[in-house]
Amino acid sequence: MPPNISKTLFVFQTSRQVQNFLFNNQNTFAHACSLSDFIDKTALVENRFKISDSARLALLRNSALKVDMGRLGFERSFLDFLSHSDFLFSFFEELRAEQKSIDDIRGEDIYAAFEDHLGLLEQLFLQYKMELERLGVYDFISVDRWIVNTPYLKNFDEIVIESMGLFTAFELSILSEAAAVVPLKLIFTLDEYNRKMAKKFQSVGVDIGDARGRLHIDLGAKKL
């Protein structure tokens, strides 16, 4: 008897959840991946390759040499740079996640005393973006436009994403575009800890209202 082959792609928040799912569904030939892998496969930048983790570190290092990073308290030695690189990438990734620029946060009270630092970080980001363009590669922290990988999505009849309900604005924008290609459902629990997600779903046309508990959202149909 042939194995039961599913054309549903199951997406989970973590790699551990993916491994557990595949272990428990060994006889179904199920398709599963992490949310980060799904984003990488779904959103592409035309005529460019995504930069590797090791290469992006080297490229950021080269960009930092062209900016007076000493004014941020960072030394120019490579070992010292490595100790701060996680902070730098985390800062730029957080902006990307909420689809904001440094200009967008300048007026926020929490950054009011760090205008000089924001200026230097902006210079570093622009240098890094120029280096990426020079090499013909991309890093999602610098991407403004992407295309949806339609051939990849059409391998599946539907996509089911189970998460902790903590989607970034960047992720939701990509998921919303993917949902226009193939049926896409989000499954998560909404409680007092992630209640702010309700407003984010409104930005992609889904009104959750006062719903709580285990939710199933059809992102293509824009309904609970």
N, C-alpha and C positions, 0 to 999 in steps of 0.2 A: 504494500500500500504506500503511495507517495506521501511524503511529509506534508503537513498542513502549512502552506506558505502564506503568510500574511502580507498584505500590501499597505498596512498601516505602519507609519513611523512613530515610535514612541520616544519622546524627548524628555529627559530628566535634568534636574538642576545640577547634579553632581555625577562624576564618573563612577563613584561607588554605587549609586542608585542604578546606573546603567548595567554594571556588572551583576548586581543582584537580580535585576529583571531578566537578563539573558540567561543566568544560571537557572532561574525558575521557569524558563520557557524554552528549554533546549530542544524540545520536539516540535516546535512551531515555526522554526526559521524566522523568528521575529526580527524586525529592524528596530534598532535603538541607538541613540547617541545622546551626548550631553548638550545642554542648551548652547554653550559656547561653540561647540563643534557645528551645531546646526546653523548658528549665526554666520560662522565662517564660510560654510558651504552655500548658504542662501544669498548672502550679500556679496557681490563682487565689484571690483573696480575695473573698468574696461582697459585692456591693453597693459595691465600691470600685475605683478606678482606680490603676494603678501610677504612682508619682510619677516625673517626668522627672529626668534627671541634673542639669540646671540648677536645677530647682525644689528638689531635695533639698539642694543646696548652700546655697541661700538660706534654707531652712527650718532647717538645722543652724546657720547663722549666727544666726538669730533665737533659737534655743534656747540658744546659747552666751551670748547677752547676758543671760540670766536666771541664769547660773551664774558663780561667781567663777573664771573660767578663768585669771586671773592667777596663781593658786596652782599652776597646771601650767606656768607659764612662758610662757603665750601672751598676747600683747597683744590688745587689743580692736579694733585697726584692721583694716579689711576685708582689706587686702593681706597683713597678717601672718596673719590667719585662713586665707586661701586657701593660704598656704604650709604650714599644718598640717592642712588639711582632709583631704588624702590619708591622713595618719597616722590621723586620727580614724575615717574611714570604714573603713580597712583593719583597725583594731582591732575595730570592731563587726562587720565582715563575717567576720573570723576566728572570732569567737564564734559567729555565726550558722552558719558552715560546719560547725562541730563540735557544733552544737546545745547550746551552753553559755551560762550567764549569768555576770555578773561575780561573783556569789556562788559559783559553782562553782570559780572560779580563785583565790579569796581564800586558800585553804589551800595553794596550790602555792608551793614554795620560791622560784621565780623572781620571784614577785610580793610576797613577804613584806615587802620594804622599801618598797613602794609603796601601802600601805593608803590613805593620804590621797588619792593620785592616783586610785585605783580608786573611792573614794567620789565624787569630783568627776565622773569619767567616767560613773558610774552616774546621778548627777543629770542630766548632759547627755543621756544616753540616754532617761531618763524624760521630760524636757522635749521632746525630739524626738518621742517616741512620742505625747505629748499633742497636739503640733502636727499630726502626721499624722492623728490621730483627729478633730481639730477640722475639718480640711479634707476629711475623708472619702476620703483616699488611703492607699496603703500602700507601704512599702519593706520588702523581704524581711529586712532586718536587724532588723525589729521584729515580724515575723509569727510567731505561735505556732500558728495554725491556717489551713489552706487547704483548698480542694476541688480534685479532679482534673477537668480539662477533658475529660470523656468524649466529647462530640461531636467535639472536635478529634482525639483519639486514634483514634476509629473511622473516620476517613478513610483509615486505613492497615491493611493486612493484617498487617504486622509492622514492628517498629522495630529497627534494627541500629545499635548505638553502638560506634564505634571510638575508643579513647582511649589515653592513655599510662598508664592504670591508676591515675590519681590522682583518685579520687572523694572528695568530702567526705561527711560523715555526712548533711548536709542534702540533697545531691544523691541519695545512695543511697535515702533515705527516700522521695523523690518518684518516683524510678525504680521502686522496689519497688511503689508504689501504681499507677503507670502499667502495670506488668507484669500487674496483675490485670485490666486492661481489654483489652489487646492483647499478643500475644507480643512479648517484648522480649529481645534478646540483646546481651550485652556482649562485645566482642573487645578484648583488650589483652595486653601482654606482662608477665609477673610475674617480677621478678628481685630481686637483693639490694637494689636501690635503692628499691623500693616494696613490699617484703615485708610491711610493716605493714598493707597493704591486706587481707591475709588475715583479720585480726581484724575489720575493718569489714564484710566480707562475711558473717561469722558473725552479725553483728547483724541482718542481713536474711534469715537462714536458709540461707545458702549455705556449705557446708563445702568449702573448697579443699584442705585437707589439705596434703600436701607437694608439690603440683603446681607446676611451674615452666615457663617458656617462654610460647609463644603460647597463650592460653586463650580458650575460648568458653564463656560462662555463659548459660544459659537462666534468666533471673531469675524468670519466672513459675513454672516448674517447680522452681526452687531447686536446679538441678543443673549440674554441669560437663559 
